[in-house]
Amino acid sequence: MVDFIWAGLSLPFCSPDKFHGLWNKIVNALNPGGYFAGDFFGPNHVWSENAEMTFLTKDQIHTLFKPLNIEYFIEEEGIRRTALMGMQHCHTFSVIAGKA
């Protein structure tokens, strides 16, 4: 059991068939009073055609977080400079949530 999990820009790289199992492990690993902070890619992200990655809608993310209390939620979409691929259309959700 842990008090904090940070998954910055990593969870989208989990294959869709394994994502919900991983998410359940994340939620179950948090102690009461613990926090999760992380990022998700939305359906309008430039890489969304990659079937080996996980892309979620805003509604899907809110459903995932039902066992937690969202304290910070922001959706960003637009052209962004990436570290390796130059300017790309990005669609991301950033979330911080606590476990009661």
PDB file as gemmi writes it, atoms N, CA and C in Angstrom:
CRYST1    1.000    1.000    1.000  90.00  90.00  90.00 P 1                      
ATOM      1  N   MET A   1       0.842  -1.178   0.000  1.00  0.00           N  
ATOM      2  CA  MET A   1       0.000   0.000   0.000  1.00  0.00           C  
ATOM      3  C   MET A   1       0.893   1.250   0.000  1.00  0.00           C  
ATOM      4  N   VAL A   2       0.439   2.251  -0.737  1.00  0.00           N  
ATOM      5  CA  VAL A   2       1.241   3.458  -0.902  1.00  0.00           C  
ATOM      6  C   VAL A   2       0.379   4.702  -0.677  1.00  0.00           C  
ATOM      7  N   ASP A   3       1.060   5.823  -0.430  1.00  0.00           N  
ATOM      8  CA  ASP A   3       0.372   7.091  -0.209  1.00  0.00           C  
ATOM      9  C   ASP A   3       0.305   7.958  -1.454  1.00  0.00           C  
ATOM     10  N   PHE A   4       1.140   7.665  -2.463  1.00  0.00           N  
ATOM     11  CA  PHE A   4       1.151   8.511  -3.660  1.00  0.00           C  
ATOM     12  C   PHE A   4       1.586   7.703  -4.874  1.00  0.00           C  
ATOM     13  N   ILE A   5       0.845   7.865  -5.949  1.00  0.00           N  
ATOM     14  CA  ILE A   5       1.208   7.265  -7.236  1.00  0.00           C  
ATOM     15  C   ILE A   5       1.195   8.371  -8.267  1.00  0.00           C  
ATOM     16  N   TRP A   6       2.291   8.493  -8.984  1.00  0.00           N  
ATOM     17  CA  TRP A   6       2.391   9.461 -10.069  1.00  0.00           C  
ATOM     18  C   TRP A   6       2.580   8.697 -11.372  1.00  0.00           C  
ATOM     19  N   ALA A   7       1.690   8.958 -12.320  1.00  0.00           N  
ATOM     20  CA  ALA A   7       1.746   8.292 -13.622  1.00  0.00           C  
ATOM     21  C   ALA A   7       1.692   9.365 -14.706  1.00  0.00           C  
ATOM     22  N   GLY A   8       2.711  10.198 -14.745  1.00  0.00           N  
ATOM     23  CA  GLY A   8       2.767  11.274 -15.720  1.00  0.00           C  
ATOM     24  C   GLY A   8       3.068  10.756 -17.108  1.00  0.00           C  
ATOM     25  N   LEU A   9       2.103  10.872 -18.006  1.00  0.00           N  
ATOM     26  CA  LEU A   9       2.257  10.496 -19.418  1.00  0.00           C  
ATOM     27  C   LEU A   9       2.728   9.060 -19.619  1.00  0.00           C  
ATOM     28  N   SER A  10       2.344   8.168 -18.727  1.00  0.00           N  
ATOM     29  CA  SER A  10       2.732   6.766 -18.889  1.00  0.00           C  
ATOM     30  C   SER A  10       1.547   5.841 -19.161  1.00  0.00           C  
ATOM     31  N   LEU A  11       0.417   6.076 -18.540  1.00  0.00           N  
ATOM     32  CA  LEU A  11      -0.719   5.169 -18.678  1.00  0.00           C  
ATOM     33  C   LEU A  11      -1.236   5.022 -20.106  1.00  0.00           C  
ATOM     34  N   PRO A  12      -1.185   6.043 -20.948  1.00  0.00           N  
ATOM     35  CA  PRO A  12      -1.644   5.850 -22.330  1.00  0.00           C  
ATOM     36  C   PRO A  12      -0.855   4.773 -23.082  1.00  0.00           C  
ATOM     37  N   PHE A  13       0.334   4.460 -22.642  1.00  0.00           N  
ATOM     38  CA  PHE A  13       1.162   3.470 -23.326  1.00  0.00           C  
ATOM     39  C   PHE A  13       0.831   2.040 -22.898  1.00  0.00           C  
ATOM     40  N   CYS A  14      -0.112   1.882 -21.998  1.00  0.00           N  
ATOM     41  CA  CYS A  14      -0.609   0.559 -21.605  1.00  0.00           C  
ATOM     42  C   CYS A  14      -1.624   0.122 -22.663  1.00  0.00           C  
ATOM     43  N   SER A  15      -1.547  -1.123 -23.088  1.00  0.00           N  
ATOM     44  CA  SER A  15      -2.486  -1.614 -24.103  1.00  0.00           C  
ATOM     45  C   SER A  15      -3.905  -1.632 -23.531  1.00  0.00           C  
ATOM     46  N   PRO A  16      -4.893  -1.363 -24.366  1.00  0.00           N  
ATOM     47  CA  PRO A  16      -6.284  -1.308 -23.885  1.00  0.00           C  
ATOM     48  C   PRO A  16      -6.745  -2.585 -23.188  1.00  0.00           C  
ATOM     49  N   ASP A  17      -6.265  -3.732 -23.612  1.00  0.00           N  
ATOM     50  CA  ASP A  17      -6.700  -4.984 -22.993  1.00  0.00           C  
ATOM     51  C   ASP A  17      -6.133  -5.184 -21.586  1.00  0.00           C  
ATOM     52  N   LYS A  18      -5.119  -4.435 -21.228  1.00  0.00           N  
ATOM     53  CA  LYS A  18      -4.517  -4.547 -19.893  1.00  0.00           C  
ATOM     54  C   LYS A  18      -4.795  -3.315 -19.022  1.00  0.00           C  
ATOM     55  N   PHE A  19      -5.350  -2.274 -19.619  1.00  0.00           N  
ATOM     56  CA  PHE A  19      -5.496  -1.000 -18.914  1.00  0.00           C  
ATOM     57  C   PHE A  19      -6.366  -1.113 -17.661  1.00  0.00           C  
ATOM     58  N   HIS A  20      -7.549  -1.710 -17.761  1.00  0.00           N  
ATOM     59  CA  HIS A  20      -8.451  -1.739 -16.604  1.00  0.00           C  
ATOM     60  C   HIS A  20      -7.889  -2.579 -15.460  1.00  0.00           C  
ATOM     61  N   GLY A  21      -7.172  -3.638 -15.782  1.00  0.00           N  
ATOM     62  CA  GLY A  21      -6.511  -4.419 -14.738  1.00  0.00           C  
ATOM     63  C   GLY A  21      -5.446  -3.595 -14.027  1.00  0.00           C  
ATOM     64  N   LEU A  22      -4.672  -2.855 -14.800  1.00  0.00           N  
ATOM     65  CA  LEU A  22      -3.652  -1.976 -14.213  1.00  0.00           C  
ATOM     66  C   LEU A  22      -4.314  -0.892 -13.368  1.00  0.00           C  
ATOM     67  N   TRP A  23      -5.387  -0.306 -13.897  1.00  0.00           N  
ATOM     68  CA  TRP A  23      -6.059   0.763 -13.145  1.00  0.00           C  
ATOM     69  C   TRP A  23      -6.586   0.242 -11.809  1.00  0.00           C  
ATOM     70  N   ASN A  24      -7.163  -0.955 -11.810  1.00  0.00           N  
ATOM     71  CA  ASN A  24      -7.651  -1.532 -10.553  1.00  0.00           C  
ATOM     72  C   ASN A  24      -6.505  -1.738  -9.564  1.00  0.00           C  
ATOM     73  N   LYS A  25      -5.348  -2.149 -10.041  1.00  0.00           N  
ATOM     74  CA  LYS A  25      -4.180  -2.300  -9.159  1.00  0.00           C  
ATOM     75  C   LYS A  25      -3.758  -0.956  -8.584  1.00  0.00           C  
ATOM     76  N   ILE A  26      -3.812   0.089  -9.399  1.00  0.00           N  
ATOM     77  CA  ILE A  26      -3.453   1.435  -8.924  1.00  0.00           C  
ATOM     78  C   ILE A  26      -4.394   1.868  -7.802  1.00  0.00           C  
ATOM     79  N   VAL A  27      -5.698   1.762  -8.047  1.00  0.00           N  
ATOM     80  CA  VAL A  27      -6.684   2.187  -7.042  1.00  0.00           C  
ATOM     81  C   VAL A  27      -6.537   1.364  -5.766  1.00  0.00           C  
ATOM     82  N   ASN A  28      -6.372   0.062  -5.916  1.00  0.00           N  
ATOM     83  CA  ASN A  28      -6.255  -0.811  -4.734  1.00  0.00           C  
ATOM     84  C   ASN A  28      -4.950  -0.609  -3.973  1.00  0.00           C  
ATOM     85  N   ALA A  29      -3.913  -0.105  -4.643  1.00  0.00           N  
ATOM     86  CA  ALA A  29      -2.621   0.108  -3.983  1.00  0.00           C  
ATOM     87  C   ALA A  29      -2.603   1.365  -3.118  1.00  0.00           C  
ATOM     88  N   LEU A  30      -3.553   2.264  -3.346  1.00  0.00           N  
ATOM     89  CA  LEU A  30      -3.561   3.516  -2.576  1.00  0.00           C  
ATOM     90  C   LEU A  30      -4.127   3.310  -1.174  1.00  0.00           C  
ATOM     91  N   ASN A  31      -3.407   3.815  -0.193  1.00  0.00           N  
ATOM     92  CA  ASN A  31      -3.914   3.860   1.171  1.00  0.00           C  
ATOM     93  C   ASN A  31      -5.056   4.861   1.260  1.00  0.00           C  
ATOM     94  N   PRO A  32      -5.968   4.705   2.212  1.00  0.00           N  
ATOM     95  CA  PRO A  32      -6.920   5.789   2.475  1.00  0.00           C  
ATOM     96  C   PRO A  32      -6.146   7.067   2.782  1.00  0.00           C  
ATOM     97  N   GLY A  33      -6.536   8.154   2.159  1.00  0.00           N  
ATOM     98  CA  GLY A  33      -5.803   9.413   2.301  1.00  0.00           C  
ATOM     99  C   GLY A  33      -4.694   9.567   1.278  1.00  0.00           C  
ATOM    100  N   GLY A  34      -4.446   8.527   0.484  1.00  0.00           N  
ATOM    101  CA  GLY A  34      -3.410   8.575  -0.546  1.00  0.00           C  
ATOM    102  C   GLY A  34      -3.888   9.299  -1.797  1.00  0.00           C  
ATOM    103  N   TYR A  35      -2.929   9.658  -2.641  1.00  0.00           N  
ATOM    104  CA  TYR A  35      -3.233  10.422  -3.849  1.00  0.00           C  
ATOM    105  C   TYR A  35      -2.675   9.761  -5.102  1.00  0.00           C  
ATOM    106  N   PHE A  36      -3.405   9.960  -6.185  1.00  0.00           N  
ATOM    107  CA  PHE A  36      -2.970   9.608  -7.538  1.00  0.00           C  
ATOM    108  C   PHE A  36      -2.848  10.911  -8.317  1.00  0.00           C  
ATOM    109  N   ALA A  37      -1.774  11.030  -9.100  1.00  0.00           N  
ATOM    110  CA  ALA A  37      -1.625  12.143 -10.038  1.00  0.00           C  
ATOM    111  C   ALA A  37      -1.153  11.546 -11.361  1.00  0.00           C  
ATOM    112  N   GLY A  38      -1.790  11.924 -12.441  1.00  0.00           N  
ATOM    113  CA  GLY A  38      -1.376  11.361 -13.720  1.00  0.00           C  
ATOM    114  C   GLY A  38      -2.059  12.005 -14.904  1.00  0.00           C  
ATOM    115  N   ASP A  39      -1.645  11.556 -16.074  1.00  0.00           N  
ATOM    116  CA  ASP A  39      -2.118  12.101 -17.342  1.00  0.00           C  
ATOM    117  C   ASP A  39      -2.665  10.984 -18.216  1.00  0.00           C  
ATOM    118  N   PHE A  40      -3.635  11.345 -19.026  1.00  0.00           N  
ATOM    119  CA  PHE A  40      -4.271  10.425 -19.961  1.00  0.00           C  
ATOM    120  C   PHE A  40      -4.350  11.117 -21.314  1.00  0.00           C  
ATOM    121  N   PHE A  41      -4.344  10.340 -22.382  1.00  0.00           N  
ATOM    122  CA  PHE A  41      -4.529  10.893 -23.724  1.00  0.00           C  
ATOM    123  C   PHE A  41      -5.994  10.781 -24.097  1.00  0.00           C  
ATOM    124  N   GLY A  42      -6.520  11.839 -24.738  1.00  0.00           N  
ATOM    125  CA  GLY A  42      -7.898  11.851 -25.197  1.00  0.00           C  
ATOM    126  C   GLY A  42      -8.032  11.316 -26.614  1.00  0.00           C  
ATOM    127  N   PRO A  43      -9.263  11.151 -27.077  1.00  0.00           N  
ATOM    128  CA  PRO A  43      -9.520  10.552 -28.385  1.00  0.00           C  
ATOM    129  C   PRO A  43      -9.073  11.410 -29.566  1.00  0.00           C  
ATOM    130  N   ASN A  44      -8.804  12.678 -29.349  1.00  0.00           N  
ATOM    131  CA  ASN A  44      -8.366  13.549 -30.439  1.00  0.00           C  
ATOM    132  C   ASN A  44      -6.847  13.678 -30.528  1.00  0.00           C  
ATOM    133  N   HIS A  45      -6.144  12.914 -29.718  1.00  0.00           N  
ATOM    134  CA  HIS A  45      -4.678  12.951 -29.731  1.00  0.00           C  
ATOM    135  C   HIS A  45      -4.153  12.421 -31.062  1.00  0.00           C  
ATOM    136  N   VAL A  46      -3.046  12.967 -31.530  1.00  0.00           N  
ATOM    137  CA  VAL A  46      -2.466  12.587 -32.827  1.00  0.00           C  
ATOM    138  C   VAL A  46      -2.189  11.086 -32.930  1.00  0.00           C  
ATOM    139  N   TRP A  47      -1.921  10.426 -31.826  1.00  0.00           N  
ATOM    140  CA  TRP A  47      -1.579   9.004 -31.859  1.00  0.00           C  
ATOM    141  C   TRP A  47      -2.800   8.106 -31.658  1.00  0.00           C  
ATOM    142  N   SER A  48      -3.999   8.667 -31.651  1.00  0.00           N  
ATOM    143  CA  SER A  48      -5.197   7.905 -31.267  1.00  0.00           C  
ATOM    144  C   SER A  48      -5.507   6.721 -32.178  1.00  0.00           C  
ATOM    145  N   GLU A  49      -4.911   6.647 -33.342  1.00  0.00           N  
ATOM    146  CA  GLU A  49      -5.133   5.495 -34.223  1.00  0.00           C  
ATOM    147  C   GLU A  49      -4.267   4.289 -33.839  1.00  0.00           C  
ATOM    148  N   ASN A  50      -3.385   4.465 -32.880  1.00  0.00           N  
ATOM    149  CA  ASN A  50      -2.523   3.374 -32.421  1.00  0.00           C  
ATOM    150  C   ASN A  50      -3.334   2.455 -31.497  1.00  0.00           C  
ATOM    151  N   ALA A  51      -3.689   1.296 -31.997  1.00  0.00           N  
ATOM    152  CA  ALA A  51      -4.536   0.358 -31.253  1.00  0.00           C  
ATOM    153  C   ALA A  51      -3.838  -0.261 -30.049  1.00  0.00           C  
ATOM    154  N   GLU A  52      -2.543  -0.068 -29.921  1.00  0.00           N  
ATOM    155  CA  GLU A  52      -1.810  -0.625 -28.791  1.00  0.00           C  
ATOM    156  C   GLU A  52      -1.705   0.346 -27.619  1.00  0.00           C  
ATOM    157  N   MET A  53      -2.310   1.520 -27.778  1.00  0.00           N  
ATOM    158  CA  MET A  53      -2.308   2.518 -26.722  1.00  0.00           C  
ATOM    159  C   MET A  53      -3.733   2.739 -26.245  1.00  0.00           C  
ATOM    160  N   THR A  54      -3.865   3.334 -25.043  1.00  0.00           N  
ATOM    161  CA  THR A  54      -5.178   3.604 -24.465  1.00  0.00           C  
ATOM    162  C   THR A  54      -5.495   5.088 -24.539  1.00  0.00           C  
ATOM    163  N   PHE A  55      -6.651   5.389 -25.116  1.00  0.00           N  
ATOM    164  CA  PHE A  55      -7.162   6.760 -25.236  1.00  0.00           C  
ATOM    165  C   PHE A  55      -8.544   6.783 -24.610  1.00  0.00           C  
ATOM    166  N   LEU A  56      -8.807   7.779 -23.776  1.00  0.00           N  
ATOM    167  CA  LEU A  56     -10.054   7.831 -23.024  1.00  0.00           C  
ATOM    168  C   LEU A  56     -10.772   9.153 -23.239  1.00  0.00           C  
ATOM    169  N   THR A  57     -12.101   9.098 -23.191  1.00  0.00           N  
ATOM    170  CA  THR A  57     -12.906  10.315 -23.238  1.00  0.00           C  
ATOM    171  C   THR A  57     -12.995  10.898 -21.825  1.00  0.00           C  
ATOM    172  N   LYS A  58     -13.477  12.111 -21.743  1.00  0.00           N  
ATOM    173  CA  LYS A  58     -13.667  12.748 -20.441  1.00  0.00           C  
ATOM    174  C   LYS A  58     -14.631  11.920 -19.583  1.00  0.00           C  
ATOM    175  N   ASP A  59     -15.708  11.434 -20.174  1.00  0.00           N  
ATOM    176  CA  ASP A  59     -16.671  10.624 -19.419  1.00  0.00           C  
ATOM    177  C   ASP A  59     -16.045   9.322 -18.921  1.00  0.00           C  
ATOM    178  N   GLN A  60     -15.223   8.691 -19.750  1.00  0.00           N  
ATOM    179  CA  GLN A  60     -14.554   7.457 -19.322  1.00  0.00           C  
ATOM    180  C   GLN A  60     -13.618   7.726 -18.150  1.00  0.00           C  
ATOM    181  N   ILE A  61     -12.933   8.836 -18.166  1.00  0.00           N  
ATOM    182  CA  ILE A  61     -12.027   9.171 -17.062  1.00  0.00           C  
ATOM    183  C   ILE A  61     -12.819   9.410 -15.781  1.00  0.00           C  
ATOM    184  N   HIS A  62     -13.919  10.140 -15.882  1.00  0.00           N  
ATOM    185  CA  HIS A  62     -14.733  10.370 -14.684  1.00  0.00           C  
ATOM    186  C   HIS A  62     -15.284   9.055 -14.131  1.00  0.00           C  
ATOM    187  N   THR A  63     -15.615   8.113 -14.990  1.00  0.00           N  
ATOM    188  CA  THR A  63     -16.061   6.795 -14.534  1.00  0.00           C  
ATOM    189  C   THR A  63     -14.923   6.058 -13.822  1.00  0.00           C  
ATOM    190  N   LEU A  64     -13.713   6.110 -14.401  1.00  0.00           N  
ATOM    191  CA  LEU A  64     -12.558   5.468 -13.750  1.00  0.00           C  
ATOM    192  C   LEU A  64     -12.345   5.984 -12.333  1.00  0.00           C  
ATOM    193  N   PHE A  65     -12.572   7.266 -12.152  1.00  0.00           N  
ATOM    194  CA  PHE A  65     -12.244   7.907 -10.878  1.00  0.00           C  
ATOM    195  C   PHE A  65     -13.370   7.862  -9.857  1.00  0.00           C  
ATOM    196  N   LYS A  66     -14.424   7.096 -10.110  1.00  0.00           N  
ATOM    197  CA  LYS A  66     -15.516   7.015  -9.129  1.00  0.00           C  
ATOM    198  C   LYS A  66     -15.041   6.547  -7.752  1.00  0.00           C  
ATOM    199  N   PRO A  67     -14.036   5.633  -7.655  1.00  0.00           N  
ATOM    200  CA  PRO A  67     -13.581   5.238  -6.313  1.00  0.00           C  
ATOM    201  C   PRO A  67     -12.714   6.301  -5.623  1.00  0.00           C  
ATOM    202  N   LEU A  68     -12.368   7.358  -6.343  1.00  0.00           N  
ATOM    203  CA  LEU A  68     -11.497   8.406  -5.804  1.00  0.00           C  
ATOM    204  C   LEU A  68     -12.215   9.752  -5.874  1.00  0.00           C  
ATOM    205  N   ASN A  69     -11.672  10.735  -5.177  1.00  0.00           N  
ATOM    206  CA  ASN A  69     -12.226  12.090  -5.202  1.00  0.00           C  
ATOM    207  C   ASN A  69     -11.319  12.981  -6.050  1.00  0.00           C  
ATOM    208  N   ILE A  70     -11.812  13.409  -7.197  1.00  0.00           N  
ATOM    209  CA  ILE A  70     -11.022  14.274  -8.072  1.00  0.00           C  
ATOM    210  C   ILE A  70     -10.901  15.653  -7.432  1.00  0.00           C  
ATOM    211  N   GLU A  71      -9.660  16.113  -7.288  1.00  0.00           N  
ATOM    212  CA  GLU A  71      -9.407  17.435  -6.730  1.00  0.00           C  
ATOM    213  C   GLU A  71      -8.892  18.404  -7.781  1.00  0.00           C  
ATOM    214  N   TYR A  72      -8.343  17.875  -8.854  1.00  0.00           N  
ATOM    215  CA  TYR A  72      -7.826  18.700  -9.948  1.00  0.00           C  
ATOM    216  C   TYR A  72      -8.078  17.936 -11.238  1.00  0.00           C  
ATOM    217  N   PHE A  73      -8.662  18.616 -12.217  1.00  0.00           N  
ATOM    218  CA  PHE A  73      -8.931  17.999 -13.516  1.00  0.00           C  
ATOM    219  C   PHE A  73      -8.804  19.080 -14.572  1.00  0.00           C  
ATOM    220  N   ILE A  74      -7.952  18.828 -15.565  1.00  0.00           N  
ATOM    221  CA  ILE A  74      -7.828  19.781 -16.658  1.00  0.00           C  
ATOM    222  C   ILE A  74      -7.698  19.019 -17.972  1.00  0.00           C  
ATOM    223  N   GLU A  75      -8.416  19.512 -18.957  1.00  0.00           N  
ATOM    224  CA  GLU A  75      -8.333  18.971 -20.309  1.00  0.00           C  
ATOM    225  C   GLU A  75      -7.619  20.006 -21.167  1.00  0.00           C  
ATOM    226  N   GLU A  76      -6.640  19.563 -21.929  1.00  0.00           N  
ATOM    227  CA  GLU A  76      -5.919  20.447 -22.839  1.00  0.00           C  
ATOM    228  C   GLU A  76      -5.908  19.822 -24.226  1.00  0.00           C  
ATOM    229  N   GLU A  77      -6.152  20.644 -25.215  1.00  0.00           N  
ATOM    230  CA  GLU A  77      -6.109  20.156 -26.587  1.00  0.00           C  
ATOM    231  C   GLU A  77      -5.575  21.261 -27.485  1.00  0.00           C  
ATOM    232  N   GLY A  78      -4.638  20.891 -28.344  1.00  0.00           N  
ATOM    233  CA  GLY A  78      -4.080  21.847 -29.285  1.00  0.00           C  
ATOM    234  C   GLY A  78      -2.738  21.373 -29.815  1.00  0.00           C  
ATOM    235  N   ILE A  79      -2.155  22.209 -30.622  1.00  0.00           N  
ATOM    236  CA  ILE A  79      -0.855  21.913 -31.207  1.00  0.00           C  
ATOM    237  C   ILE A  79       0.215  22.208 -30.163  1.00  0.00           C  
ATOM    238  N   ARG A  80       1.053  21.219 -29.899  1.00  0.00           N  
ATOM    239  CA  ARG A  80       2.123  21.349 -28.898  1.00  0.00           C  
ATOM    240  C   ARG A  80       3.432  20.835 -29.484  1.00  0.00           C  
ATOM    241  N   ARG A  81       4.517  21.405 -29.011  1.00  0.00           N  
ATOM    242  CA  ARG A  81       5.841  20.907 -29.391  1.00  0.00           C  
ATOM    243  C   ARG A  81       6.145  19.682 -28.549  1.00  0.00           C  
ATOM    244  N   THR A  82       6.540  18.596 -29.187  1.00  0.00           N  
ATOM    245  CA  THR A  82       6.924  17.381 -28.472  1.00  0.00           C  
ATOM    246  C   THR A  82       8.448  17.262 -28.489  1.00  0.00           C  
ATOM    247  N   ALA A  83       8.955  16.454 -27.595  1.00  0.00           N  
ATOM    248  CA  ALA A  83      10.405  16.330 -27.451  1.00  0.00           C  
ATOM    249  C   ALA A  83      11.068  15.741 -28.694  1.00  0.00           C  
ATOM    250  N   LEU A  84      10.423  14.779 -29.335  1.00  0.00           N  
ATOM    251  CA  LEU A  84      11.071  14.073 -30.439  1.00  0.00           C  
ATOM    252  C   LEU A  84      10.401  14.249 -31.797  1.00  0.00           C  
ATOM    253  N   MET A  85       9.135  14.640 -31.817  1.00  0.00           N  
ATOM    254  CA  MET A  85       8.399  14.639 -33.073  1.00  0.00           C  
ATOM    255  C   MET A  85       7.928  16.023 -33.523  1.00  0.00           C  
ATOM    256  N   GLY A  86       8.465  17.082 -32.949  1.00  0.00           N  
ATOM    257  CA  GLY A  86       8.088  18.430 -33.363  1.00  0.00           C  
ATOM    258  C   GLY A  86       6.672  18.785 -32.945  1.00  0.00           C  
ATOM    259  N   MET A  87       6.033  19.617 -33.729  1.00  0.00           N  
ATOM    260  CA  MET A  87       4.690  20.089 -33.423  1.00  0.00           C  
ATOM    261  C   MET A  87       3.665  18.998 -33.744  1.00  0.00           C  
ATOM    262  N   GLN A  88       2.777  18.723 -32.788  1.00  0.00           N  
ATOM    263  CA  GLN A  88       1.763  17.687 -32.962  1.00  0.00           C  
ATOM    264  C   GLN A  88       0.475  18.105 -32.261  1.00  0.00           C  
ATOM    265  N   HIS A  89      -0.632  17.530 -32.734  1.00  0.00           N  
ATOM    266  CA  HIS A  89      -1.921  17.783 -32.081  1.00  0.00           C  
ATOM    267  C   HIS A  89      -2.015  16.882 -30.843  1.00  0.00           C  
ATOM    268  N   CYS A  90      -2.105  17.486 -29.691  1.00  0.00           N  
ATOM    269  CA  CYS A  90      -2.171  16.743 -28.431  1.00  0.00           C  
ATOM    270  C   CYS A  90      -3.536  16.947 -27.780  1.00  0.00           C  
ATOM    271  N   HIS A  91      -4.020  15.922 -27.133  1.00  0.00           N  
ATOM    272  CA  HIS A  91      -5.268  15.971 -26.378  1.00  0.00           C  
ATOM    273  C   HIS A  91      -5.021  15.204 -25.088  1.00  0.00           C  
ATOM    274  N   THR A  92      -4.945  15.917 -23.978  1.00  0.00           N  
ATOM    275  CA  THR A  92      -4.581  15.287 -22.713  1.00  0.00           C  
ATOM    276  C   THR A  92      -5.539  15.690 -21.590  1.00  0.00           C  
ATOM    277  N   PHE A  93      -5.592  14.825 -20.608  1.00  0.00           N  
ATOM    278  CA  PHE A  93      -6.304  15.094 -19.356  1.00  0.00           C  
ATOM    279  C   PHE A  93      -5.302  14.891 -18.231  1.00  0.00           C  
ATOM    280  N   SER A  94      -5.234  15.839 -17.316  1.00  0.00           N  
ATOM    281  CA  SER A  94      -4.387  15.713 -16.125  1.00  0.00           C  
ATOM    282  C   SER A  94      -5.294  15.664 -14.908  1.00  0.00           C  
ATOM    283  N   VAL A  95      -5.012  14.720 -14.022  1.00  0.00           N  
ATOM    284  CA  VAL A  95      -5.902  14.490 -12.883  1.00  0.00           C  
ATOM    285  C   VAL A  95      -5.072  14.299 -11.604  1.00  0.00           C  
ATOM    286  N   ILE A  96      -5.572  14.903 -10.528  1.00  0.00           N  
ATOM    287  CA  ILE A  96      -5.083  14.609  -9.187  1.00  0.00           C  
ATOM    288  C   ILE A  96      -6.314  14.207  -8.378  1.00  0.00           C  
ATOM    289  N   ALA A  97      -6.239  13.060  -7.719  1.00  0.00           N  
ATOM    290  CA  ALA A  97      -7.380  12.562  -6.967  1.00  0.00           C  
ATOM    291  C   ALA A  97      -6.915  11.863  -5.696  1.00  0.00           C  
ATOM    292  N   GLY A  98      -7.745  11.946  -4.674  1.00  0.00           N  
ATOM    293  CA  GLY A  98      -7.437  11.306  -3.400  1.00  0.00           C  
ATOM    294  C   GLY A  98      -8.390  10.172  -3.097  1.00  0.00           C  
ATOM    295  N   LYS A  99      -7.923   9.257  -2.278  1.00  0.00           N  
ATOM    296  CA  LYS A  99      -8.749   8.122  -1.849  1.00  0.00           C  
ATOM    297  C   LYS A  99      -9.235   8.395  -0.438  1.00  0.00           C  
ATOM    298  N   ALA A 100     -10.525   8.307  -0.255  1.00  0.00           N  
ATOM    299  CA  ALA A 100     -11.116   8.577   1.073  1.00  0.00           C  
ATOM    300  C   ALA A 100     -10.769   7.473   2.053  1.00  0.00           C  
TER     301      ALA A 100                                                      
END                                                                             
